[in-house]
Amino acid sequence: MKTAINFMGIRNIAFALTMLLTVISLGSLAFKGLNFGLDFTGGTLIELGYQKPIQPSDVRDQLRNAGYADAQVQSFGATTDVLVRLRGDDPQLGNKVAQALQAQTGDNQLTINRVEFVGPSVGEELRDQGGLGMLLALAGVMLYVAFRFQWKFGLGAIVSLLHDVIITLGVFSFFQIPFDLSVLAAVLAIIGYSLNDTIVVFDRIRENFRLLRKAELIENINISTTQTMLRTLATSISTLLAILALMVFGGENLWGFSLALFIGVTAGTYSSVYIASVMLIWLKLTRDDLIPPVEAEAVDDRP
């Protein structure tokens, strides 16, 4: 291939940007932490039934007016049923919420179908298991890439994935966006998406090591990235458009999930070029790492 975009020409600038965002994210996680939602901290779940259909957004506004600004509201089955999640373990919280809502709904009578309390111990268990699942996913990714390619590729992939996860968590920590189970699911999905993009670039780099025998590593990466760029952009843009639609029309309950995906997909597209591939340069990947040397044939000394 005669024409290739010099992606690696700005790798030092990209590294500086990466380090800046990573340090900010880690600092925010260390000093501000994540704003864990009710799934992790515990709280009260209230199921309400209305006589007439009602929008969750209207219930959310009514609760905010009543002083429950952190309430999470979602539809539950029929259009007349809503599910309210609130912090606190007050046994009378369900009645208080129902009274506050009834005072603002007028003739649309409501009833309390059930009230449940999720203790903090359950939330801690979910948080610990979620973190363990994420670590196991990262470990599995590294083993898979190291087995399929070579350990230097595996290390580059894992550093790239860690970057994507740290940036996503950093945004949620810096802006104190609620972090619940749906966001955790999005983070796990980011690991799979980012790996897929990285694998495509790695596979082309390995193939070009055989085809472009005179090309240096940096030239190989530039050519391989250019060859896969249209595929990468098509995948990323179509995915981001679907996520944007989810952010706009999915409602508040899916907003955190879609936001995490949007950040992760954007970071994953960037990291597959300027982190995973740059790691190969730092690790000094050579053709000999991928192509085992041919053993010399034994010489027959018999007369």
C-alpha positions in Angstrom: 0.0 0.0 0.0 1.6 3.3 -1.1 -0.6 5.8 0.7 -1.1 5.6 4.5 -2.2 8.1 7.1 0.6 8.9 9.5 -1.4 8.1 12.7 1.8 7.4 14.7 3.2 10.8 13.9 1.2 12.4 16.7 1.5 9.5 19.1 3.4 11.7 21.6 0.6 14.3 21.6 -2.0 11.6 22.0 0.0 10.1 24.9 0.0 13.4 26.7 -3.8 13.8 26.2 -4.3 10.2 27.4 -2.2 10.8 30.5 -4.0 14.0 31.3 -7.5 12.5 31.1 -6.4 9.4 32.9 -4.9 11.3 35.8 -8.0 13.5 36.1 -10.2 10.4 36.1 -8.1 8.6 38.7 -8.0 11.7 40.9 -11.7 12.1 40.7 -12.2 8.4 41.6 -9.8 8.7 44.5 -11.2 11.9 46.0 -14.8 12.1 44.9 -15.6 8.4 44.3 -18.6 7.1 42.5 -22.1 8.2 43.2 -23.5 4.7 43.8 -27.2 4.3 43.1 -29.8 2.5 45.2 -28.8 -0.8 43.7 -25.5 -0.6 45.6 -26.3 1.6 48.6 -29.7 0.2 49.6 -33.0 2.0 49.9 -36.8 1.6 49.6 -38.7 0.4 46.6 -42.3 1.5 46.3 -44.8 0.2 43.7 -47.7 2.5 43.1 -50.9 1.9 41.1 -52.9 4.9 39.6 -56.5 4.9 38.6 -55.6 6.6 35.3 -52.5 6.3 33.1 -49.6 8.6 34.2 -46.2 9.4 32.8 -43.1 8.5 35.0 -41.7 12.0 34.2 -44.8 13.6 35.8 -44.3 11.5 38.9 -40.6 12.4 39.0 -41.5 16.1 38.9 -44.1 15.7 41.6 -41.6 13.9 43.9 -39.0 16.6 43.2 -41.5 19.3 44.2 -42.2 17.3 47.4 -38.5 17.2 48.4 -37.5 13.8 47.0 -35.1 15.0 44.4 -33.1 11.8 44.3 -36.1 9.6 43.5 -35.9 7.2 40.6 -39.1 6.5 38.8 -39.9 4.0 36.0 -42.9 2.4 34.4 -43.8 -1.0 35.8 -46.0 -3.2 33.6 -49.2 -1.2 32.8 -49.3 2.5 32.1 -51.0 3.0 35.5 -48.2 1.4 37.5 -44.9 3.1 38.5 -41.9 2.0 40.5 -40.3 4.5 42.8 -36.8 4.0 44.4 -35.7 6.2 47.3 -32.9 6.3 49.7 -33.8 5.5 53.3 -35.4 2.7 55.3 -38.2 4.6 57.0 -41.2 2.1 57.4 -43.6 5.0 56.8 -41.8 6.2 53.6 -44.3 4.5 51.3 -47.2 6.3 53.0 -45.4 9.6 53.0 -44.6 9.3 49.3 -48.2 8.3 48.4 -49.6 11.3 50.4 -47.2 13.7 48.7 -48.1 12.4 45.3 -51.8 12.2 45.9 -51.8 15.9 47.0 -50.5 16.8 43.5 -52.5 14.4 41.3 -56.0 15.5 42.1 -58.7 13.0 41.1 -56.2 10.4 39.8 -56.4 8.1 42.9 -53.3 6.0 43.7 -52.7 3.0 45.9 -49.6 1.4 47.3 -49.1 -2.1 45.9 -46.0 -3.0 47.8 -43.1 -1.5 49.7 -39.7 -3.3 49.9 -36.4 -2.4 51.5 -33.1 -3.3 50.0 -30.4 -3.4 52.7 -26.9 -2.0 52.2 -25.4 -5.5 52.6 -27.2 -6.6 49.4 -25.8 -3.5 47.7 -22.3 -4.2 48.9 -22.6 -7.7 47.6 -23.7 -6.5 44.2 -20.9 -4.0 44.1 -18.2 -6.5 45.0 -19.5 -9.1 42.5 -19.7 -6.5 39.8 -16.2 -5.4 40.4 -15.0 -9.0 40.4 -16.8 -9.7 37.2 -15.1 -6.7 35.5 -11.7 -7.9 36.7 -12.4 -11.5 35.5 -13.5 -10.1 32.1 -10.2 -8.1 31.8 -8.2 -11.1 32.7 -10.0 -13.3 30.2 -9.4 -10.7 27.5 -5.7 -10.6 28.2 -5.4 -14.4 28.1 -7.4 -14.7 24.9 -5.4 -12.0 23.0 -2.1 -13.4 24.3 -3.1 -16.9 23.1 -4.4 -15.8 19.7 -1.6 -13.4 18.9 1.3 -12.9 21.3 1.8 -11.6 24.9 2.8 -8.1 23.7 -0.6 -7.8 21.9 -2.3 -9.1 25.0 -0.6 -6.4 27.2 -1.5 -3.7 24.7 -5.1 -4.8 24.6 -5.5 -4.9 28.4 -3.9 -1.4 28.8 -6.3 -0.1 26.1 -9.3 -1.6 27.9 -8.2 -0.3 31.3 -8.0 3.2 29.7 -11.6 2.9 28.4 -13.0 1.8 31.7 -11.1 4.4 33.7 -12.2 7.2 31.5 -15.8 6.1 31.7 -15.8 5.7 35.4 -13.9 9.0 35.7 -16.7 10.9 33.9 -19.3 9.4 36.1 -17.2 10.3 39.2 -16.3 13.8 38.1 -19.9 14.8 37.4 -21.3 12.6 40.2 -23.7 10.8 37.8 -25.5 8.0 39.6 -23.8 4.6 39.1 -26.2 1.7 39.1 -26.3 -1.9 37.8 -27.3 -0.7 34.3 -24.1 1.4 34.1 -22.1 -1.5 35.4 -23.6 -3.6 32.6 -22.6 -0.9 30.1 -19.0 -0.9 31.4 -18.8 -4.7 30.8 -20.2 -4.2 27.3 -17.5 -1.5 26.7 -14.9 -4.1 27.3 -16.3 -6.4 24.6 -16.7 -3.6 22.1 -13.3 -2.1 22.6 -11.7 -5.5 22.3 -13.4 -6.2 19.0 -12.1 -2.9 17.5 -8.6 -3.6 18.8 -8.6 -7.2 17.5 -9.4 -6.0 14.0 -6.3 -3.6 14.0 -4.1 -6.3 15.6 -5.1 -8.9 13.0 -4.2 -6.6 10.2 -0.8 -5.7 11.8 0.0 -9.4 12.1 -1.0 -10.0 8.5 1.0 -7.1 7.2 4.1 -8.4 9.0 4.0 -11.3 6.5 3.0 -9.2 3.4 5.2 -6.1 4.0 8.5 -7.7 4.8 10.5 -4.4 4.4 8.1 -2.2 6.4 9.2 -1.1 9.9 6.8 -1.5 12.8 5.5 2.2 12.7 5.0 2.0 9.0 3.1 -1.3 9.4 0.8 0.2 12.1 0.1 3.3 10.0 -0.8 1.1 7.0 -2.8 -1.4 9.0 -4.8 1.4 10.8 -5.5 3.1 7.4 -6.7 -0.2 5.9 -9.1 -0.8 8.8 -10.2 2.9 9.2 -13.3 2.7 7.0 -14.5 -0.4 8.9 -13.7 1.2 12.3 -15.5 4.4 11.4 -18.5 2.6 10.0 -18.9 0.5 13.1 -18.3 3.3 15.5 -20.5 5.9 13.9 -23.4 3.5 13.4 -23.1 2.3 17.1 -22.9 5.9 18.3 -26.0 6.9 16.4 -28.0 4.0 18.0 -26.7 5.0 21.4 -27.7 8.7 20.8 -31.2 7.5 19.9 -31.3 5.6 23.2 -30.1 8.7 25.1 -32.7 10.9 23.6 -35.7 8.5 23.6 -34.8 5.9 26.2 -35.9 8.0 29.2 -34.1 8.9 32.4 -33.7 5.2 33.5 -31.6 4.3 30.5 -29.7 7.6 30.2 -26.8 6.5 32.5 -26.5 3.2 30.6 -26.5 4.9 27.2 -24.1 7.7 28.4 -21.6 5.1 29.6 -21.8 3.3 26.3 -21.3 6.6 24.4 -18.2 7.4 26.4 -16.8 3.9 26.2 -17.3 3.5 22.4 -15.7 6.9 21.8 -12.8 6.0 24.1 -12.5 2.5 22.6 -12.2 3.8 19.0 -9.4 6.2 20.1 -7.6 3.7 22.3 -7.5 1.0 19.6 -5.2 3.3 17.6 -3.3 5.5 20.1 -3.0 3.1 23.1 -3.1 -0.5 21.9 -0.9 0.1 18.8 1.5 2.5 20.6 2.0 -0.2 23.3 3.4 -2.4 20.5 6.0 0.3 19.7 7.0 0.6 23.3 7.3 -3.2 23.6 9.4 -3.3 20.4 7.3 -5.8 18.6 9.2 -7.5 15.8 8.5 -10.0 13.1 10.4 -12.6 15.0 7.8 -12.4 17.8 5.1 -13.6 15.4 7.1 -15.9 13.0 9.1 -18.6 14.8 12.6 -19.0 13.3 13.0 -21.9 10.8 15.1 -24.7 12.3 18.1 -25.6 10.2 17.8 -28.9 8.5 20.1 -31.6 10.0 23.1 -32.4 7.8 23.6 -36.0 6.8 27.2 -36.8 7.3 26.9 -40.4 6.2 29.1 -41.5 3.3 
